[in-house]
Amino acid sequence: IDVSDILYLEAEKGVSHGITYHTVNGSKITVLGTLGAEAKRLGENFLRVHRSFLVAKKQMIGLHGGSLILSDQRQIPCSLRMQTEVKRWLQKK
């Protein structure tokens, strides 16, 4: 997967160490790994917004309540602890 095609990564609850890559074209790919390891590998262009979600910063367009709104209008959870950092990044954008 090209990094620019990644919308977000989600930890799979039913698969031990399973991570699903969600892409901008709607496809999904599940691999074995951890979000922590993927966050290090993908670098500063991605932000861990929730225990189970790692998001491409360029795909974030808004925050509504406890949900992060992505460029395809999909909403994913954003932890209360991360909302301040997400708001700060959205203001810079």
Phi, psi and omega per residue, in radians:
I1 nan 2.349 3.039
D2 -1.314 2.342 -3.091
V3 -0.973 -0.614 -3.126
S4 -1.195 -0.276 3.125
D5 -1.564 -0.119 -3.084
I6 -1.433 2.207 3.052
L7 -1.531 -0.984 3.070
Y8 -2.821 2.902 3.069
L9 -2.022 2.492 -3.128
E10 -2.272 2.289 3.054
A11 -1.285 2.299 -3.134
E12 -1.518 2.204 -3.118
K13 -1.271 -0.599 -3.070
G14 -1.505 -0.137 -3.092
V15 -2.142 2.070 -3.141
S16 -1.067 2.127 -3.111
H17 1.050 0.515 3.091
G18 -1.608 2.361 3.097
I19 -2.227 2.318 3.083
T20 -1.882 2.197 3.029
Y21 -1.522 2.188 3.042
H22 -1.841 2.238 -3.062
T23 -1.855 2.899 -3.113
V24 -1.128 -0.427 3.137
N25 -1.570 0.093 3.057
G26 1.658 -0.069 -3.135
S27 -1.418 2.788 3.135
K28 -2.290 2.441 3.090
I29 -2.343 2.179 3.136
T30 -1.822 2.302 3.139
V31 -2.312 2.950 3.051
L32 -1.622 2.392 -3.137
G33 2.844 -2.978 3.082
T34 -2.211 2.672 3.117
L35 -1.126 -0.606 3.114
G36 -1.066 -0.790 3.130
A37 -1.156 -0.704 3.134
E38 -1.188 -0.636 3.104
A39 -1.058 -0.744 3.108
K40 -1.144 -0.738 -3.095
R41 -1.185 -0.709 -3.076
L42 -1.394 -0.445 3.027
G43 1.523 -2.829 -2.970
E44 -1.284 -0.124 3.100
N45 -1.425 0.004 3.125
F46 -2.149 2.589 -3.089
L47 -2.291 2.290 3.081
R48 -1.412 1.850 -3.047
V49 -1.721 -0.152 -3.079
H50 -2.838 2.810 3.118
R51 -0.930 -0.587 -3.049
S52 -1.875 0.077 -3.044
F53 -2.367 2.367 3.045
L54 -2.185 2.125 -2.967
V55 -2.056 2.492 3.006
A56 -1.224 2.133 -3.078
K57 -0.982 -0.684 -3.085
K58 -1.180 -0.255 -3.136
Q59 -1.580 -0.154 -3.124
M60 -1.429 2.219 3.121
I61 -2.120 -0.224 3.132
G62 -3.031 3.000 3.123
L63 -2.340 2.224 -3.135
H64 -2.311 1.907 -3.054
G65 1.084 -2.208 3.121
G66 -1.709 0.289 -3.108
S67 -2.012 2.427 3.067
L68 -1.638 2.277 -3.134
I69 -1.714 2.242 -3.114
L70 -1.755 2.981 -3.053
S71 -1.041 -0.436 3.108
D72 -1.641 0.255 3.139
Q73 1.273 0.071 3.071
R74 -1.215 2.564 3.103
Q75 -2.048 2.322 3.076
I76 -2.237 2.745 -3.108
P77 -1.155 2.543 3.042
C78 -2.238 2.165 -3.097
S79 -1.139 2.635 3.130
L80 -0.993 -0.684 -3.124
R81 -1.104 -0.547 -3.073
M82 -1.636 -0.172 -3.055
Q83 -1.067 -0.644 3.119
T84 -1.106 -0.769 3.139
E85 -1.161 -0.685 3.113
V86 -1.103 -0.795 3.123
K87 -1.048 -0.742 3.135
R88 -1.066 -0.775 -3.138
W89 -1.165 -0.687 -3.139
L90 -1.130 -0.588 3.117
Q91 -1.203 -0.582 3.120
K92 -1.223 -0.570 -3.011
K93 -1.014 nan nan
